[in-house]
């Protein structure tokens, strides 16, 4: 019985993590805006640096 209760609580917690709230979307938009400003002020100097920044954006 305890195992069933624990697994149900864990699955419920994981399902709750899937939803994205307005604060999370706003934070992501601010992060992207900051990256764009950084790229404007300090543009990537070579193809490897450009590739690295692209990978960072894709992963984050």
C-alpha distance matrix in Angstrom:
0.0 3.8 5.5 5.2 6.4 8.7 10.1 10.7 12.5 14.4 15.6 16.7 18.6 20.3 21.3 22.9 24.9 26.6 28.6 31.9 33.4 37.2 37.4 36.1 38.6 41.3 40.6 40.7 44.0 45.4 44.6 46.3 49.3 49.6 49.6 52.3 54.4 54.0 55.1 58.1 59.2 58.4 58.3 57.0 59.9 59.3 57.3 54.8 54.1 53.8 51.4 49.3 49.1 48.2 45.3 44.2 44.2 42.3 39.6 39.3
3.8 0.0 3.8 5.4 5.0 6.1 8.5 9.8 10.6 12.3 14.2 15.3 16.5 18.4 20.0 21.2 22.9 25.0 27.1 30.2 31.6 35.3 35.2 33.9 36.6 39.2 38.2 38.5 41.9 43.0 42.1 44.0 47.0 47.0 47.1 50.0 51.9 51.4 52.6 55.6 56.5 55.7 55.8 54.5 57.4 56.9 55.1 52.4 51.6 51.5 49.2 46.9 46.8 46.0 43.1 41.8 42.0 40.3 37.4 36.9
5.5 3.8 0.0 3.8 5.4 5.1 6.1 8.5 9.9 10.5 12.2 14.1 15.3 16.5 18.3 20.0 21.4 23.2 25.7 28.8 30.6 34.4 34.4 32.7 35.2 38.0 37.0 36.9 40.3 41.7 40.5 42.2 45.4 45.4 45.2 48.1 50.2 49.5 50.6 53.7 54.7 53.7 53.6 52.1 55.0 54.3 52.3 49.7 49.1 48.9 46.4 44.3 44.3 43.4 40.4 39.4 39.6 37.7 34.8 34.7
5.2 5.4 3.8 0.0 3.8 5.5 5.2 6.1 8.6 10.0 10.6 12.2 14.2 15.4 16.4 18.4 20.3 21.7 24.0 27.3 29.1 32.9 33.3 31.7 34.0 37.0 36.2 36.1 39.4 41.0 40.0 41.6 44.7 45.1 44.9 47.6 49.8 49.4 50.4 53.4 54.6 53.8 53.6 52.2 55.2 54.5 52.4 50.0 49.4 48.9 46.5 44.5 44.3 43.2 40.4 39.4 39.3 37.3 34.6 34.5
6.4 5.0 5.4 3.8 0.0 3.8 5.5 5.1 6.2 8.7 10.0 10.6 12.3 14.4 15.4 16.6 18.8 20.7 22.5 25.7 27.1 30.9 31.0 29.8 32.3 35.0 34.3 34.6 37.8 39.2 38.5 40.3 43.2 43.5 43.7 46.4 48.4 48.1 49.3 52.2 53.3 52.7 52.7 51.5 54.6 54.1 52.3 49.9 49.0 48.6 46.3 44.2 43.8 42.9 40.2 38.9 38.7 36.9 34.3 33.7
8.7 6.1 5.1 5.5 3.8 0.0 3.8 5.4 5.2 6.2 8.7 9.9 10.6 12.4 14.3 15.5 16.9 19.2 21.3 24.3 25.9 29.6 29.4 27.9 30.6 33.3 32.2 32.4 35.8 37.0 36.0 38.0 40.9 41.0 41.0 43.9 45.9 45.4 46.6 49.6 50.5 49.8 49.8 48.6 51.6 51.1 49.4 46.8 45.9 45.7 43.4 41.2 40.9 40.1 37.3 36.0 36.0 34.3 31.5 30.9
10.1 8.5 6.1 5.2 5.5 3.8 0.0 3.8 5.4 5.1 6.1 8.5 9.8 10.6 12.3 14.3 15.6 17.2 19.7 22.9 25.0 28.7 28.9 27.0 29.4 32.4 31.5 31.2 34.6 36.1 35.0 36.6 39.7 40.0 39.8 42.5 44.7 44.3 45.2 48.3 49.4 48.6 48.4 47.0 50.0 49.3 47.4 44.9 44.2 43.8 41.4 39.4 39.2 38.1 35.3 34.2 34.2 32.2 29.5 29.3
10.7 9.8 8.5 6.1 5.1 5.4 3.8 0.0 3.8 5.5 5.2 6.1 8.6 10.0 10.6 12.4 14.5 15.9 18.0 21.3 23.1 26.9 27.4 25.9 28.1 31.1 30.5 30.5 33.6 35.3 34.6 36.1 39.1 39.7 39.7 42.2 44.4 44.3 45.3 48.1 49.4 48.9 48.6 47.5 50.7 50.2 48.2 45.9 45.1 44.4 42.2 40.3 39.7 38.6 36.0 34.8 34.4 32.5 30.1 29.6
12.5 10.6 9.9 8.6 6.2 5.2 5.4 3.8 0.0 3.8 5.5 5.1 6.1 8.7 9.9 10.6 12.6 14.9 16.6 19.6 21.1 24.8 24.9 23.6 26.2 28.8 28.1 28.4 31.6 33.0 32.3 34.2 37.0 37.4 37.6 40.3 42.3 42.1 43.4 46.2 47.2 46.8 46.8 45.9 49.1 48.8 47.0 44.7 43.6 43.1 41.0 38.9 38.2 37.4 34.9 33.3 33.0 31.4 28.9 27.9
14.4 12.3 10.5 10.0 8.7 6.2 5.1 5.5 3.8 0.0 3.8 5.4 5.1 6.3 8.7 10.0 10.9 13.1 15.5 18.4 20.3 24.1 24.0 22.1 24.7 27.5 26.5 26.4 29.8 31.2 30.2 31.9 35.0 35.2 35.1 37.9 40.0 39.6 40.7 43.7 44.8 44.1 44.0 42.8 46.0 45.5 43.7 41.4 40.3 39.9 37.8 35.6 35.1 34.3 31.6 30.2 30.0 28.4 25.7 25.0
15.6 14.2 12.2 10.6 10.0 8.7 6.1 5.2 5.5 3.8 0.0 3.8 5.4 5.1 6.2 8.7 10.0 11.2 13.7 17.0 19.3 23.1 23.6 21.6 23.7 26.8 26.2 25.8 29.0 30.8 29.9 31.3 34.4 35.0 34.8 37.3 39.6 39.4 40.3 43.2 44.6 44.0 43.6 42.5 45.7 45.1 43.1 40.9 40.0 39.3 37.0 35.2 34.6 33.4 30.9 29.8 29.3 27.3 25.0 24.5
16.7 15.3 14.1 12.2 10.6 9.9 8.5 6.1 5.1 5.4 3.8 0.0 3.8 5.5 5.1 6.3 8.9 10.4 12.0 15.3 17.0 20.8 21.4 20.0 22.1 25.1 24.8 24.8 27.8 29.6 29.1 30.6 33.4 34.2 34.4 36.7 38.9 39.1 40.1 42.8 44.2 43.9 43.7 42.9 46.2 45.9 44.1 42.1 40.9 40.0 38.0 36.2 35.2 34.1 31.8 30.5 29.6 28.0 25.8 24.9
18.6 16.5 15.3 14.2 12.3 10.6 9.8 8.6 6.1 5.1 5.4 3.8 0.0 3.8 5.5 5.2 6.6 9.2 11.0 13.7 15.4 19.1 19.1 17.5 20.1 22.8 22.1 22.3 25.5 26.9 26.3 28.1 30.9 31.4 31.6 34.2 36.2 36.2 37.4 40.1 41.3 40.9 41.0 40.2 43.5 43.3 41.7 39.6 38.2 37.5 35.7 33.6 32.6 31.8 29.5 27.8 27.2 25.9 23.4 22.2
20.3 18.4 16.5 15.4 14.4 12.4 10.6 10.0 8.7 6.3 5.1 5.5 3.8 0.0 3.8 5.4 5.2 6.9 9.8 12.6 15.0 18.8 19.0 16.8 19.0 22.0 21.2 20.8 24.1 25.8 24.8 26.2 29.3 29.9 29.7 32.3 34.5 34.4 35.3 38.2 39.5 39.0 38.7 37.7 41.0 40.6 38.7 36.7 35.5 34.8 32.7 30.8 30.0 28.9 26.5 25.2 24.5 22.9 20.5 19.7
21.3 20.0 18.3 16.4 15.4 14.3 12.3 10.6 9.9 8.7 6.2 5.1 5.5 3.8 0.0 3.8 5.4 5.5 7.7 11.2 13.6 17.4 18.3 16.4 18.1 21.3 21.2 20.7 23.6 25.7 25.2 26.3 29.2 30.3 30.2 32.4 34.8 35.0 35.8 38.4 40.1 39.8 39.4 38.6 42.0 41.6 39.7 37.9 36.7 35.6 33.6 32.1 31.0 29.5 27.5 26.3 25.1 23.4 21.6 20.7
22.9 21.2 20.0 18.4 16.6 15.5 14.3 12.4 10.6 10.0 8.7 6.3 5.2 5.4 3.8 0.0 3.8 5.5 6.0 9.1 10.8 14.6 15.3 13.8 15.9 18.8 18.7 18.8 21.7 23.5 23.3 24.8 27.4 28.4 28.8 31.0 33.1 33.5 34.6 37.1 38.5 38.5 38.4 37.9 41.4 41.4 39.7 38.0 36.5 35.4 33.8 32.0 30.6 29.4 27.7 26.0 24.7 23.5 21.7 20.2
24.9 22.9 21.4 20.3 18.8 16.9 15.6 14.5 12.6 10.9 10.0 8.9 6.6 5.2 5.4 3.8 0.0 3.8 5.6 7.7 10.0 13.7 13.9 11.6 13.9 16.9 16.2 16.0 19.2 20.9 20.2 21.7 24.6 25.4 25.5 27.9 30.1 30.2 31.3 33.9 35.3 35.1 35.0 34.4 37.8 37.7 36.1 34.3 32.8 31.8 30.2 28.3 26.9 26.0 24.1 22.3 21.2 20.1 18.0 16.5
26.6 25.0 23.2 21.7 20.7 19.2 17.2 15.9 14.9 13.1 11.2 10.4 9.2 6.9 5.5 5.5 3.8 0.0 3.8 6.5 9.8 13.3 14.3 11.8 13.0 16.5 16.4 15.5 18.3 20.6 20.0 20.9 23.9 25.1 25.0 27.0 29.5 29.9 30.5 33.1 34.8 34.7 34.2 33.5 37.0 36.8 34.9 33.3 32.0 30.7 28.9 27.5 26.1 24.6 22.9 21.6 20.1 18.5 17.0 15.9
28.6 27.1 25.7 24.0 22.5 21.3 19.7 18.0 16.6 15.5 13.7 12.0 11.0 9.8 7.7 6.0 5.6 3.8 0.0 3.8 6.5 10.0 11.6 9.8 10.8 14.2 14.7 14.3 16.7 19.1 19.2 20.0 22.6 24.1 24.5 26.2 28.5 29.4 30.2 32.4 34.2 34.5 34.1 33.9 37.5 37.6 35.9 34.6 33.0 31.4 30.1 28.7 26.8 25.4 24.3 22.7 20.7 19.6 18.6 16.9
31.9 30.2 28.8 27.3 25.7 24.3 22.9 21.3 19.6 18.4 17.0 15.3 13.7 12.6 11.2 9.1 7.7 6.5 3.8 0.0 3.8 6.8 8.3 6.3 7.1 10.4 11.1 10.8 13.0 15.4 15.7 16.6 19.0 20.6 21.2 22.8 25.0 26.0 27.0 29.0 30.8 31.2 31.0 31.1 34.7 35.1 33.6 32.5 30.6 29.0 28.0 26.6 24.4 23.2 22.4 20.5 18.3 17.8 17.0 14.8
33.4 31.6 30.6 29.1 27.1 25.9 25.0 23.1 21.1 20.3 19.3 17.0 15.4 15.0 13.6 10.8 10.0 9.8 6.5 3.8 0.0 3.8 5.5 5.4 6.5 8.8 10.1 11.0 12.6 14.5 15.7 17.0 18.7 20.3 21.6 23.1 24.8 26.1 27.5 29.2 30.7 31.6 31.7 32.2 35.9 36.6 35.4 34.4 32.2 30.6 30.1 28.6 26.0 25.2 24.7 22.5 20.2 20.3 19.6 16.9
37.2 35.3 34.4 32.9 30.9 29.6 28.7 26.9 24.8 24.1 23.1 20.8 19.1 18.8 17.4 14.6 13.7 13.3 10.0 6.8 3.8 0.0 3.8 5.4 5.1 6.1 8.6 9.9 10.5 12.3 14.2 15.4 16.4 18.4 20.0 21.1 22.6 24.3 25.8 27.1 28.6 29.9 30.2 31.0 34.8 35.8 34.9 34.2 31.7 30.0 29.9 28.5 25.6 24.9 25.0 22.6 20.0 20.7 20.5 17.5
37.4 35.2 34.4 33.3 31.0 29.4 28.9 27.4 24.9 24.0 23.6 21.4 19.1 19.0 18.3 15.3 13.9 14.3 11.6 8.3 5.5 3.8 0.0 3.8 5.4 5.0 6.1 8.6 9.8 10.5 12.3 14.3 15.2 16.4 18.4 20.0 21.0 22.5 24.4 25.7 26.9 28.0 28.7 29.6 33.3 34.5 33.9 33.0 30.3 28.9 29.0 27.2 24.3 24.2 24.2 21.4 19.2 20.3 19.7 16.3
36.1 33.9 32.7 31.7 29.8 27.9 27.0 25.9 23.6 22.1 21.6 20.0 17.5 16.8 16.4 13.8 11.6 11.8 9.8 6.3 5.4 5.4 3.8 0.0 3.8 5.4 5.1 6.2 8.6 9.9 10.5 12.4 14.3 15.3 16.6 18.5 20.1 21.1 22.7 24.5 25.8 26.5 26.9 27.4 31.1 32.0 31.1 30.0 27.6 26.2 25.9 24.2 21.5 21.1 20.8 18.1 16.0 16.8 16.1 12.8
38.6 36.6 35.2 34.0 32.3 30.6 29.4 28.1 26.2 24.7 23.7 22.1 20.1 19.0 18.1 15.9 13.9 13.0 10.8 7.1 6.5 5.1 5.4 3.8 0.0 3.8 5.4 5.1 6.2 8.7 9.9 10.6 12.3 14.3 15.4 16.6 18.5 20.0 21.2 22.7 24.5 25.4 25.5 26.1 29.9 30.7 29.8 29.1 26.7 24.9 24.8 23.5 20.6 19.8 20.0 17.7 15.0 15.8 15.9 12.8
41.3 39.2 38.0 37.0 35.0 33.3 32.4 31.1 28.8 27.5 26.8 25.1 22.8 22.0 21.3 18.8 16.9 16.5 14.2 10.4 8.8 6.1 5.0 5.4 3.8 0.0 3.8 5.4 5.1 6.2 8.6 9.9 10.5 12.3 14.3 15.4 16.6 18.4 20.0 21.1 22.6 23.9 24.4 25.6 29.3 30.6 30.1 29.6 26.8 25.1 25.6 24.2 20.9 20.7 21.3 18.7 16.0 17.6 17.8 14.4
40.6 38.2 37.0 36.2 34.3 32.2 31.5 30.5 28.1 26.5 26.2 24.8 22.1 21.2 21.2 18.7 16.2 16.4 14.7 11.1 10.1 8.6 6.1 5.1 5.4 3.8 0.0 3.8 5.4 5.1 6.2 8.7 9.8 10.6 12.4 14.3 15.4 16.5 18.5 20.0 21.1 22.0 22.8 23.6 27.3 28.7 28.3 27.4 24.5 23.3 23.6 21.8 18.7 19.0 19.3 16.2 14.1 16.0 15.7 12.0
40.7 38.5 36.9 36.1 34.6 32.4 31.2 30.5 28.4 26.4 25.8 24.8 22.3 20.8 20.7 18.8 16.0 15.5 14.3 10.8 11.0 9.9 8.6 6.2 5.1 5.4 3.8 0.0 3.8 5.4 5.0 6.3 8.6 9.9 10.6 12.5 14.4 15.3 16.6 18.5 20.1 20.6 20.8 21.3 25.1 26.1 25.3 24.5 21.9 20.4 20.5 18.9 15.9 15.7 16.0 13.3 10.8 12.5 12.5 9.1
44.0 41.9 40.3 39.4 37.8 35.8 34.6 33.6 31.6 29.8 29.0 27.8 25.5 24.1 23.6 21.7 19.2 18.3 16.7 13.0 12.6 10.5 9.8 8.6 6.2 5.1 5.4 3.8 0.0 3.8 5.4 5.1 6.2 8.6 9.9 10.6 12.4 14.2 15.3 16.6 18.4 19.6 19.7 20.8 24.6 25.8 25.3 25.0 22.3 20.3 21.0 19.9 16.5 16.2 17.4 14.9 11.9 14.0 14.9 11.8
45.4 43.0 41.7 41.0 39.2 37.0 36.1 35.3 33.0 31.2 30.8 29.6 26.9 25.8 25.7 23.5 20.9 20.6 19.1 15.4 14.5 12.3 10.5 9.9 8.7 6.2 5.1 5.4 3.8 0.0 3.8 5.4 5.0 6.2 8.6 9.9 10.6 12.3 14.2 15.3 16.5 17.8 18.6 20.1 23.7 25.4 25.4 25.0 21.9 20.4 21.5 20.0 16.5 17.1 18.3 15.3 13.0 15.7 16.3 12.8
44.6 42.1 40.5 40.0 38.5 36.0 35.0 34.6 32.3 30.2 29.9 29.1 26.3 24.8 25.2 23.3 20.2 20.0 19.2 15.7 15.7 14.2 12.3 10.5 9.9 8.6 6.2 5.0 5.4 3.8 0.0 3.8 5.4 5.1 6.3 8.7 10.0 10.5 12.4 14.3 15.4 16.0 16.6 17.5 21.2 22.6 22.5 21.8 18.7 17.5 18.3 16.5 13.2 14.0 14.9 11.7 9.8 12.8 13.0 9.6
46.3 44.0 42.2 41.6 40.3 38.0 36.6 36.1 34.2 31.9 31.3 30.6 28.1 26.2 26.3 24.8 21.7 20.9 20.0 16.6 17.0 15.4 14.3 12.4 10.6 9.9 8.7 6.3 5.1 5.4 3.8 0.0 3.8 5.4 5.0 6.3 8.7 9.8 10.5 12.4 14.3 14.9 14.8 15.7 19.5 20.8 20.4 20.1 17.3 15.4 16.4 15.3 11.7 11.8 13.5 11.0 8.3 11.2 12.6 9.8
49.3 47.0 45.4 44.7 43.2 40.9 39.7 39.1 37.0 35.0 34.4 33.4 30.9 29.3 29.2 27.4 24.6 23.9 22.6 19.0 18.7 16.4 15.2 14.3 12.3 10.5 9.8 8.6 6.2 5.0 5.4 3.8 0.0 3.8 5.4 5.1 6.3 8.6 9.9 10.6 12.4 13.9 14.3 16.1 19.7 21.6 21.7 21.9 18.7 16.9 18.6 17.6 13.9 14.5 16.6 14.2 11.7 14.8 16.3 13.5
49.6 47.0 45.4 45.1 43.5 41.0 40.0 39.7 37.4 35.2 35.0 34.2 31.4 29.9 30.3 28.4 25.4 25.1 24.1 20.6 20.3 18.4 16.4 15.3 14.3 12.3 10.6 9.9 8.6 6.2 5.1 5.4 3.8 0.0 3.8 5.4 5.1 6.1 8.6 9.8 10.5 11.7 12.9 14.6 18.1 20.2 20.9 20.6 17.2 16.0 17.9 16.4 12.8 14.3 16.2 13.3 11.7 15.3 16.1 13.3
49.6 47.1 45.2 44.9 43.7 41.0 39.8 39.7 37.6 35.1 34.8 34.4 31.6 29.7 30.2 28.8 25.5 25.0 24.5 21.2 21.6 20.0 18.4 16.6 15.4 14.3 12.4 10.6 9.9 8.6 6.3 5.0 5.4 3.8 0.0 3.8 5.4 5.0 6.1 8.6 9.9 10.1 10.3 11.4 15.1 16.9 17.2 17.0 13.6 12.3 14.1 12.8 9.1 10.7 12.7 10.2 8.7 12.4 13.6 11.5
52.3 50.0 48.1 47.6 46.4 43.9 42.5 42.2 40.3 37.9 37.3 36.7 34.2 32.3 32.4 31.0 27.9 27.0 26.2 22.8 23.1 21.1 20.0 18.5 16.6 15.4 14.3 12.5 10.6 9.9 8.7 6.3 5.1 5.4 3.8 0.0 3.8 5.4 5.1 6.2 8.7 9.8 9.4 11.3 14.9 16.8 17.2 17.7 14.6 12.6 14.9 14.5 10.7 11.6 14.5 12.7 10.7 14.1 16.1 14.2
54.4 51.9 50.2 49.8 48.4 45.9 44.7 44.4 42.3 40.0 39.6 38.9 36.2 34.5 34.8 33.1 30.1 29.5 28.5 25.0 24.8 22.6 21.0 20.1 18.5 16.6 15.4 14.4 12.4 10.6 10.0 8.7 6.3 5.1 5.4 3.8 0.0 3.8 5.4 5.0 6.1 8.3 9.3 12.1 15.3 17.8 19.0 19.5 16.0 14.7 17.4 16.6 13.1 14.7 17.4 15.3 13.8 17.4 19.0 16.8
54.0 51.4 49.5 49.4 48.1 45.4 44.3 44.3 42.1 39.6 39.4 39.1 36.2 34.4 35.0 33.5 30.2 29.9 29.4 26.0 26.1 24.3 22.5 21.1 20.0 18.4 16.5 15.3 14.2 12.3 10.5 9.8 8.6 6.1 5.0 5.4 3.8 0.0 3.8 5.4 5.2 5.6 7.2 9.4 12.5 15.2 16.6 16.7 13.1 12.4 15.2 14.0 10.8 13.2 15.6 13.3 12.8 16.5 17.7 15.9
55.1 52.6 50.6 50.4 49.3 46.6 45.2 45.3 43.4 40.7 40.3 40.1 37.4 35.3 35.8 34.6 31.3 30.5 30.2 27.0 27.5 25.8 24.4 22.7 21.2 20.0 18.5 16.6 15.3 14.2 12.4 10.5 9.9 8.6 6.1 5.1 5.4 3.8 0.0 3.8 5.6 5.2 4.4 6.7 10.1 12.4 13.6 14.3 11.0 9.6 12.7 12.3 9.2 11.1 14.1 12.8 12.0 15.5 17.3 16.1
58.1 55.6 53.7 53.4 52.2 49.6 48.3 48.1 46.2 43.7 43.2 42.8 40.1 38.2 38.4 37.1 33.9 33.1 32.4 29.0 29.2 27.1 25.7 24.5 22.7 21.1 20.0 18.5 16.6 15.3 14.3 12.4 10.6 9.8 8.6 6.2 5.0 5.4 3.8 0.0 3.8 5.7 5.6 9.1 11.7 14.4 16.0 17.3 14.1 12.6 15.9 16.0 12.9 14.5 17.7 16.5 15.4 18.7 20.8 19.4
59.2 56.5 54.7 54.6 53.3 50.5 49.4 49.4 47.2 44.8 44.6 44.2 41.3 39.5 40.1 38.5 35.3 34.8 34.2 30.8 30.7 28.6 26.9 25.8 24.5 22.6 21.1 20.1 18.4 16.5 15.4 14.3 12.4 10.5 9.9 8.7 6.1 5.2 5.6 3.8 0.0 3.8 6.2 9.7 11.7 15.1 17.3 18.1 14.7 14.2 17.6 17.0 14.3 16.6 19.5 17.8 17.3 20.9 22.4 20.9
58.4 55.7 53.7 53.8 52.7 49.8 48.6 48.9 46.8 44.1 44.0 43.9 40.9 39.0 39.8 38.5 35.1 34.7 34.5 31.2 31.6 29.9 28.0 26.5 25.4 23.9 22.0 20.6 19.6 17.8 16.0 14.9 13.9 11.7 10.1 9.8 8.3 5.6 5.2 5.7 3.8 0.0 3.8 6.5 8.4 11.8 14.2 14.8 11.3 11.4 14.9 14.2 11.9 14.7 17.3 15.8 16.1 19.5 20.8 19.8
58.3 55.8 53.6 53.6 52.7 49.8 48.4 48.6 46.8 44.0 43.6 43.7 41.0 38.7 39.4 38.4 35.0 34.2 34.1 31.0 31.7 30.2 28.7 26.9 25.5 24.4 22.8 20.8 19.7 18.6 16.6 14.8 14.3 12.9 10.3 9.4 9.3 7.2 4.4 5.6 6.2 3.8 0.0 3.8 6.1 9.1 11.1 12.3 9.2 8.5 12.2 12.3 10.2 12.4 15.4 14.7 14.8 17.9 19.7 19.2
57.0 54.5 52.1 52.2 51.5 48.6 47.0 47.5 45.9 42.8 42.5 42.9 40.2 37.7 38.6 37.9 34.4 33.5 33.9 31.1 32.2 31.0 29.6 27.4 26.1 25.6 23.6 21.3 20.8 20.1 17.5 15.7 16.1 14.6 11.4 11.3 12.1 9.4 6.7 9.1 9.7 6.5 3.8 0.0 3.8 5.9 7.7 8.6 5.5 5.4 9.0 9.2 8.0 10.4 13.0 12.8 13.6 16.3 17.9 18.0
59.9 57.4 55.0 55.2 54.6 51.6 50.0 50.7 49.1 46.0 45.7 46.2 43.5 41.0 42.0 41.4 37.8 37.0 37.5 34.7 35.9 34.8 33.3 31.1 29.9 29.3 27.3 25.1 24.6 23.7 21.2 19.5 19.7 18.1 15.1 14.9 15.3 12.5 10.1 11.7 11.7 8.4 6.1 3.8 0.0 3.8 7.2 8.4 6.5 7.4 10.7 11.2 11.1 13.3 15.6 15.9 17.0 19.4 20.9 21.4
59.3 56.9 54.3 54.5 54.1 51.1 49.3 50.2 48.8 45.5 45.1 45.9 43.3 40.6 41.6 41.4 37.7 36.8 37.6 35.1 36.6 35.8 34.5 32.0 30.7 30.6 28.7 26.1 25.8 25.4 22.6 20.8 21.6 20.2 16.9 16.8 17.8 15.2 12.4 14.4 15.1 11.8 9.1 5.9 3.8 0.0 3.8 5.5 5.4 6.2 8.6 10.0 10.9 12.4 14.4 15.5 16.8 18.6 20.2 21.3
57.3 55.1 52.3 52.4 52.3 49.4 47.4 48.2 47.0 43.7 43.1 44.1 41.7 38.7 39.7 39.7 36.1 34.9 35.9 33.6 35.4 34.9 33.9 31.1 29.8 30.1 28.3 25.3 25.3 25.4 22.5 20.4 21.7 20.9 17.2 17.2 19.0 16.6 13.6 16.0 17.3 14.2 11.1 7.7 7.2 3.8 0.0 3.8 5.5 5.0 6.0 8.5 9.9 10.4 12.2 14.2 15.4 16.4 18.3 19.9
54.8 52.4 49.7 50.0 49.9 46.8 44.9 45.9 44.7 41.4 40.9 42.1 39.6 36.7 37.9 38.0 34.3 33.3 34.6 32.5 34.4 34.2 33.0 30.0 29.1 29.6 27.4 24.5 25.0 25.0 21.8 20.1 21.9 20.6 17.0 17.7 19.5 16.7 14.3 17.3 18.1 14.8 12.3 8.6 8.4 5.5 3.8 0.0 3.8 5.4 5.0 6.1 8.7 9.8 10.5 12.3 14.3 15.2 16.4 18.2
54.1 51.6 49.1 49.4 49.0 45.9 44.2 45.1 43.6 40.3 40.0 40.9 38.2 35.5 36.7 36.5 32.8 32.0 33.0 30.6 32.2 31.7 30.3 27.6 26.7 26.8 24.5 21.9 22.3 21.9 18.7 17.3 18.7 17.2 13.6 14.6 16.0 13.1 11.0 14.1 14.7 11.3 9.2 5.5 6.5 5.4 5.5 3.8 0.0 3.8 5.4 4.9 6.2 8.6 9.8 10.5 12.4 14.2 15.3 16.4
53.8 51.5 48.9 48.9 48.6 45.7 43.8 44.4 43.1 39.9 39.3 40.0 37.5 34.8 35.6 35.4 31.8 30.7 31.4 29.0 30.6 30.0 28.9 26.2 24.9 25.1 23.3 20.4 20.3 20.4 17.5 15.4 16.9 16.0 12.3 12.6 14.7 12.4 9.6 12.6 14.2 11.4 8.5 5.4 7.4 6.2 5.0 5.4 3.8 0.0 3.8 5.4 5.2 6.2 8.7 9.9 10.7 12.4 14.3 15.4
51.4 49.2 46.4 46.5 46.3 43.4 41.4 42.2 41.0 37.8 37.0 38.0 35.7 32.7 33.6 33.8 30.2 28.9 30.1 28.0 30.1 29.9 29.0 25.9 24.8 25.6 23.6 20.5 21.0 21.5 18.3 16.4 18.6 17.9 14.1 14.9 17.4 15.2 12.7 15.9 17.6 14.9 12.2 9.0 10.7 8.6 6.0 5.0 5.4 3.8 0.0 3.8 5.5 5.0 6.2 8.6 9.9 10.5 12.3 14.2
49.3 46.9 44.3 44.5 44.2 41.2 39.4 40.3 38.9 35.6 35.2 36.2 33.6 30.8 32.1 32.0 28.3 27.5 28.7 26.6 28.6 28.5 27.2 24.2 23.5 24.2 21.8 18.9 19.9 20.0 16.5 15.3 17.6 16.4 12.8 14.5 16.6 14.0 12.3 16.0 17.0 14.2 12.3 9.2 11.2 10.0 8.5 6.1 4.9 5.4 3.8 0.0 3.8 5.4 5.1 6.2 8.7 9.9 10.5 12.1
49.1 46.8 44.3 44.3 43.8 40.9 39.2 39.7 38.2 35.1 34.6 35.2 32.6 30.0 31.0 30.6 26.9 26.1 26.8 24.4 26.0 25.6 24.3 21.5 20.6 20.9 18.7 15.9 16.5 16.5 13.2 11.7 13.9 12.8 9.1 10.7 13.1 10.8 9.2 12.9 14.3 11.9 10.2 8.0 11.1 10.9 9.9 8.7 6.2 5.2 5.5 3.8 0.0 3.8 5.4 4.9 6.3 8.6 9.9 10.5
48.2 46.0 43.4 43.2 42.9 40.1 38.1 38.6 37.4 34.3 33.4 34.1 31.8 28.9 29.5 29.4 26.0 24.6 25.4 23.2 25.2 24.9 24.2 21.1 19.8 20.7 19.0 15.7 16.2 17.1 14.0 11.8 14.5 14.3 10.7 11.6 14.7 13.2 11.1 14.5 16.6 14.7 12.4 10.4 13.3 12.4 10.4 9.8 8.6 6.2 5.0 5.4 3.8 0.0 3.8 5.4 5.2 6.2 8.7 10.0
45.3 43.1 40.4 40.4 40.2 37.3 35.3 36.0 34.9 31.6 30.9 31.8 29.5 26.5 27.5 27.7 24.1 22.9 24.3 22.4 24.7 25.0 24.2 20.8 20.0 21.3 19.3 16.0 17.4 18.3 14.9 13.5 16.6 16.2 12.7 14.5 17.4 15.6 14.1 17.7 19.5 17.3 15.4 13.0 15.6 14.4 12.2 10.5 9.8 8.7 6.2 5.1 5.4 3.8 0.0 3.8 5.4 5.0 6.1 8.4
44.2 41.8 39.4 39.4 38.9 36.0 34.2 34.8 33.3 30.2 29.8 30.5 27.8 25.2 26.3 26.0 22.3 21.6 22.7 20.5 22.5 22.6 21.4 18.1 17.7 18.7 16.2 13.3 14.9 15.3 11.7 11.0 14.2 13.3 10.2 12.7 15.3 13.3 12.8 16.5 17.8 15.8 14.7 12.8 15.9 15.5 14.2 12.3 10.5 9.9 8.6 6.2 4.9 5.4 3.8 0.0 3.8 5.5 5.3 5.9
44.2 42.0 39.6 39.3 38.7 36.0 34.2 34.4 33.0 30.0 29.3 29.6 27.2 24.5 25.1 24.7 21.2 20.1 20.7 18.3 20.2 20.0 19.2 16.0 15.0 16.0 14.1 10.8 11.9 13.0 9.8 8.3 11.7 11.7 8.7 10.7 13.8 12.8 12.0 15.4 17.3 16.1 14.8 13.6 17.0 16.8 15.4 14.3 12.4 10.7 9.9 8.7 6.3 5.2 5.4 3.8 0.0 3.8 5.5 5.3
42.3 40.3 37.7 37.3 36.9 34.3 32.2 32.5 31.4 28.4 27.3 28.0 25.9 22.9 23.4 23.5 20.1 18.5 19.6 17.8 20.3 20.7 20.3 16.8 15.8 17.6 16.0 12.5 14.0 15.7 12.8 11.2 14.8 15.3 12.4 14.1 17.4 16.5 15.5 18.7 20.9 19.5 17.9 16.3 19.4 18.6 16.4 15.2 14.2 12.4 10.5 9.9 8.6 6.2 5.0 5.5 3.8 0.0 3.8 5.7
39.6 37.4 34.8 34.6 34.3 31.5 29.5 30.1 28.9 25.7 25.0 25.8 23.4 20.5 21.6 21.7 18.0 17.0 18.6 17.0 19.6 20.5 19.7 16.1 15.9 17.8 15.7 12.5 14.9 16.3 13.0 12.6 16.3 16.1 13.6 16.1 19.0 17.7 17.3 20.8 22.4 20.8 19.7 17.9 20.9 20.2 18.3 16.4 15.3 14.3 12.3 10.5 9.9 8.7 6.1 5.3 5.5 3.8 0.0 3.8
39.3 36.9 34.7 34.5 33.7 30.9 29.3 29.6 27.9 25.0 24.5 24.9 22.2 19.7 20.7 20.2 16.5 15.9 16.9 14.8 16.9 17.5 16.3 12.8 12.8 14.4 12.0 9.1 11.8 12.8 9.6 9.8 13.5 13.3 11.5 14.2 16.8 15.9 16.1 19.4 20.9 19.8 19.2 18.0 21.4 21.3 19.9 18.2 16.4 15.4 14.2 12.1 10.5 10.0 8.4 5.9 5.3 5.7 3.8 0.0
